[in-house]
Amino acid sequence: MTQTHHRKHSEGHRTSRIGWLRAAVLGANDGIISTASLIAGVAAANASHSDIVTTAIAGLAAGAMSMASGEFVSVSSQADTEKAELARERAELLADPVAEHRELKAIYIRRGLDQRLADEVATQLMEHDALGSHARDELGISEAMRARPLQAAVASACSFAMGAAMPLVVVLLAPEQSLLRWIAAMTIFFLALLGAVAAMVGGAPVIKSALRVAICGSCAMAITAGIGSLFGTS
């Protein structure tokens, strides 16, 4: 006697994470790189330990506020554009629903449906949610990809602060005479770890992401340290 088991097929996609993940990775990456670069620059210029700590703390606070305000303004602009486009589409649906139906049908035909099926799909989707269908298939605006200014701002500020705190902790714990070497080594480690974690959350290749983040950050830190060494005092 055989039994047939019907298992529910479920898929876990990560597109809903794109908005906050981008802001969080950008914030943490910027926090690590900018703070470590500031520390490397002033350390290479032979600044005192207290000056280095002050620079790191100021960089953390200023950077977090800058990231939050920058993300809020830019994502708010995106949200305003989305709202304007949706309002325009809503007006067009009220003014000429037949033309909007033809427009949606044409989109489905270009995607590979035959005319009869495209017409049926467009009809049923417009009956269910006309604005949502046009927003998704004509404008490319979906719920997962909608602009969320406050969420992006908070994610950027918090992630920047956490990223900036990493080199700050190194400054507080590392020996003063070898601080620059400790900052360089630990920053590369932090950046590689960030790239790997972001890749795992987003489902991207881990090694490639870790190397990309670490190499770009190392170049920025090396340039800043070089400038500090060039213009510093003994």
N, C-alpha and C positions, 0 to 999 in steps of 0.2 A: 504493500500500500504506500503510495507516494503522496506527499503533501506539497502543495505549492504555496510558497510564502510570498506575499506581495509586500515588498518593502517600499516605504515612501521615499521617493527620490528628492533629496534636498541639496541645494547648492548654496555655498556661502561666498558671496561676492564682496569685494572690498571698496566698491565705488562710493559707498556712503561715507567712507573715511577720508576721501580725497581732500575735502575742504579743510578740516581741522588738522589732518596729517601734514599737508603742505605748510600751513602756518606754524605748526609745532616744530617741524624739522627745520624750517627756515629760521625760526627764533632761536632754537638751541644751537644750531650751527653758527649763526651770527654771534650769539653770546660767547661761545667758546673761542671763536676766531678773533673777534674784536678785542675781547678782554685779554686773551693770551698775547695778542699782538701788542696791545698797549703795555702790558707787563714786560714783554721782551724788549720793546723799544726803550722804555725808561730804565730797565735793568742794564741794557747794553750801553746806555748813556751814563752808567755809574751813579744812578740815583740811590738815595738811602732807602733802607728797607721800609721805613714808615711812609716815605713818598710813594713807593711801589704799592703798598697796601692801600693808601688813599686813592691812588690812580685806579686800582682795580675796583674798589667800592664805588667810586664815582662813575666809572665806566658801566658797571652793572646797573646802577640806578638810572643813569641817563639813557642807556641803551634800551632798557625795558620800557621806559616811557615813550621813547622814540618809536620802537617797534609797535607798541600798542596803538599810538596815534596814527602812524603810517598805515597800518593794516586797516584800522577803522575807516580812515578817509578813503583809501583805495577801494576797499570792498563795499563801502557805502555808495561810491560812485557806480560800481557794478550793479548793486541792488537797485539804484535809481533807474539805471538803464533798463534793467529787467522789468521793473514796474511800468515804465513808459511803454515798452514793447508789448507787454500784456494788455495794457489799457488800449493801445491802438488795435491790437488783435481782437479784443472784446468789441470795440466799436465796429470793426469790419464784419464781424460775425452777425451783429445786429443789423447792419446796413444791407449786406448781401450774402446771406448764408449759402446760396446756390454757388456763387463764385468761390467761396471758401471751401465748399465741398469738392469742387473741381480741383482746387489747388491741393487739397489733401490727397485726393485720388491720384493726381499726377505724381505726388511724392512716392506713393506706394508702388506705382507702376515703374518708376525709376529704380526702385529697390528690388524689383524682380517679380511682382505680382502681375497676373494678367488683368485685363481691363474689368472683367466681370467681378473677379474677386476683390480687386482694388476698390471698386465702387461699393461693394458690400461692406468691406472693412471700414471704409471712410464713413459710410452711413451709420453703421453700428457705433463706431467710436464717437461720432459727433452727437448721436442720440444719448450716449452715456455721459460724455464730458467733452463738449466741443472745444472749449478754451484749453483744457488740459491737453487734448490731442494735438492742437495746433502749437501750443507752447513746446511740447516735447518734440514733435516731428518736423515742424517748420522752423521754430526759433531755436531749438536745441536747449531749452530750459526744462530741466527736470527737478524733482524735489531733492534728489541726492546731490545735485550740482548747484542748487540755489545759493546765492550769495548771502552769508550771514555775518554782518559786520562785527557785532558784539562778540560772537563766538571766536572769530578770527583774531580780534584784538586781544581778548583774554588769553587765548592759546599762545599767541606770539609773545606777550609780555611774560607770562609764567615760564614758557619754555626758554626765553632769552635769559631770565633770571637764573634758572636752573643750570643752563649752559655756562653762564658767566661765573656762577658759584664754583664750578669745578677748578679752573685755574686760580681762583682766589684762595681756595683751600690749599692748593699746592704752595702758594706764596706763604701762607701762614705756617705750613708744616715743614717745608723743605729747608735745608741748610742754606744760609745766605750766600756762602762762598760758591756754591754750585747751583744757585737758583735758576740761572738761564738754561742750564742743561736739563734740570728737572722740568721746567716749564715746557721746553721743546719736546721732551720725551712723553710727558703725560698728556700734552695737548694732542699729539699725534694719536696716542692711544684713545683719548676721549672721542676724537673725531671719527676714528675707525669704528669705535663702539656705536656711536650715533648712527653712522651710515648703515651698520649691520642691523641695528634695531629697527630703523626706519624701513629697511628692505624687508625684514621679516613681517612687520605690521602690514606693509603694502603689498606683499607677495612678489617682490622684485628679487633679482639675483643679489645675494648677500655680499659675496667677495667683491664684485664689481662696484657696488654701492659704497662699501667700506673704503676701498682704494680711492675712489673718486673724491669722496669727502676729505679723506686724510691728505691726499696730495694737494688739493686746492687750498686747504687750510694751512698746510706747511709752507706753501709758497707765499701766502699772505703774511704769515708770521716771520718768515725769513726776510722779506722785504722791509718790514717794519723794524726788525732788529738791526738790519743793516743801516737804515736811516738813523736810528738812535745811536749806533756806534759811530757813524760818520759825524754827527753834530753834537755828540755828547762831550762831556769834560772828564778829565782824569782826576 
